[in-house]
């Protein structure tokens, strides 16, 4: 799984926001309406410009993930199980090692839970739903 902030959807949103701002300025929209678009515009602009990437890779020997500048991995031989906790609107994924240590996988790093479970089971990793 791989996600980059420099994707087509974010770029289309930036263009749409710029057009909205331009039309608002040309037609004299109230300042409050322009601020409603300006603040998220600069946030999205930074997000796209920074090129933040998230990924999760399961190889024959390890599971590796990266969230921005942070990355971590665990050898498949060291993994006891993967615990997936479903909340109402999100999920937590913890890689539990045989030593008892637990590594939290950032939520931006993995695909839909059903795809993640299938990939883990394909590699014969025990998945526990909590």
SVG drawing of the C-alpha trace seen along z (x, -y; Angstrom):
<svg xmlns="http://www.w3.org/2000/svg" viewBox="-20 -44 33 63">
<polyline fill="none" stroke="black" stroke-width="0.4" points="0.0,0.0 1.3,-3.5 -0.2,-6.9 1.3,-10.3 0.0,-13.7 1.0,-14.7 -2.0,-13.1 -4.5,-14.1 -7.4,-14.6 -5.4,-17.1 -4.2,-19.0 -7.8,-19.3 -8.9,-20.6 -6.1,-23.2 -7.1,-24.4 -10.8,-24.5 -10.0,-26.5 -7.8,-29.0 -10.7,-29.4 -13.2,-30.0 -10.8,-32.6 -10.3,-34.3 -14.1,-34.5 -14.7,-35.7 -12.1,-38.5 -13.4,-39.5 -17.0,-39.7 -16.4,-41.3 -17.3,-38.4 -17.3,-39.2 -13.9,-38.7 -15.3,-36.1 -16.2,-33.9 -12.7,-34.3 -11.2,-33.3 -13.2,-30.1 -11.3,-29.1 -7.9,-30.8 -7.1,-29.0 -7.7,-25.4 -6.1,-26.4 -2.7,-27.2 -3.0,-24.0 -3.6,-21.9 -0.9,-23.8 1.7,-22.9 0.5,-19.3 0.9,-18.9 4.2,-20.8 5.7,-18.7 5.1,-15.5 4.3,-13.4 4.2,-9.7 2.7,-6.8 3.3,-3.1 3.0,0.4 4.9,3.3 4.7,6.9 7.7,8.9 8.7,12.5 10.8,11.6 9.3,8.4 6.5,6.0 7.6,2.4 5.7,-0.9 6.5,-4.6 4.6,-7.7 6.3,-10.8 9.8,-10.8 9.1,-8.0 9.5,-4.4 9.5,-1.1 9.6,2.6 9.3,6.0 10.6,9.3 7.8,11.8 9.6,14.4 9.4,12.0 5.6,11.3 3.3,13.2 0.1,11.6 -1.4,8.5 -4.2,6.9 -6.8,4.9 -9.2,2.8 -12.2,1.4 -13.7,-1.8 -16.8,-3.6 -14.9,-5.6 -11.3,-4.3 -9.1,-1.3 -6.0,-0.7 -3.4,1.8 -0.8,3.1 2.0,5.5 2.6,7.6 6.0,9.2 6.9,12.5 8.8,10.4 5.5,8.8 6.3,5.4 3.7,3.8 4.3,1.5 1.4,-0.8 1.1,-1.2 0.0,-4.7 -3.5,-4.8 -2.4,-6.5 -0.1,-3.6 -2.5,-0.8 -5.3,-0.2 -8.9,0.7 -9.0,3.2 -10.4,6.0 -7.5,5.8 -5.0,5.6 -6.4,8.7 -6.3,10.6 -2.7,9.7 -1.7,10.6 -3.5,14.0 -1.9,14.6 1.5,14.4 0.2,16.7 0.3,13.9 -2.3,14.4 -4.8,11.6 -6.8,10.9 -9.9,8.7 -10.3,6.7"/>
</svg>
